[in-house]
């Protein structure tokens, strides 16, 4: 990645979690800002790029997840995850993502995350690799009919360092609702090694199940072999003034 990649802010210590994200596929679409705003926690707004808010369908393999900076936690450490996310921003400019759903194949991890207010769903999630450049994910929810199947062919000879790619992947935290409060959970990692990719398969209903009707192919298609990341202590966002709450109604 070039100098266009921003440095992660210093992570509040001690770290609360350490994990690797491997074989990540990013599929983003433009959406209307008003539709995005209706899905966000109090205190954050849609992060706008090129006049649009954004929703992403993201697949990756979680590996070696553990508490703090210690050893991986048995029954929690490795699984496949496919999430639907939107891109968020605080009033001071702090950027993050808001997870609307996270389908995962490890029940223990799903239960632990849901207890903390993160909207995980226990699903059958499969990762597949076709040759050296083909990468795909398939989800079938254990309840209901929603699912997805997508695959890409990565161009590993090229680097994706354009402004949109950086905007979509340089996200050093997540915004989440929990017990009536909005939290920001920071993370830190080196730049994603990003490659442009070609979409070879897409049959998705997770976006619709999350409340989004998108048309056509994603705006871009990205693949990364992955990064190692750490999460820091959450902080509670201050509630905005009452007049702003009424305006966002």
Secondary structure, DSSP 4 states (H G I P E B T S, - for coil): --TTSPPPPPPPSSP-EEEEEEEEEEEEEEE-HHHHHTTSPTTEEEPPBTTBEEEEEEEEEEEEEEETTSSPPTTTS-EEEEEEEEEEEETT--EEEEEEEEEES-HHHHHHHHHTT--EEEEEEEEEEETTTEEEEEEEESSSS-EEEEEEEE-TTS---SHHHHHHH---EEEEEETTEEEEEEEEE----EEEEEEEEEEE-HHHHTT----SS-SEEEEEEEEEEEE---EEPPPPPHHHHHHH-
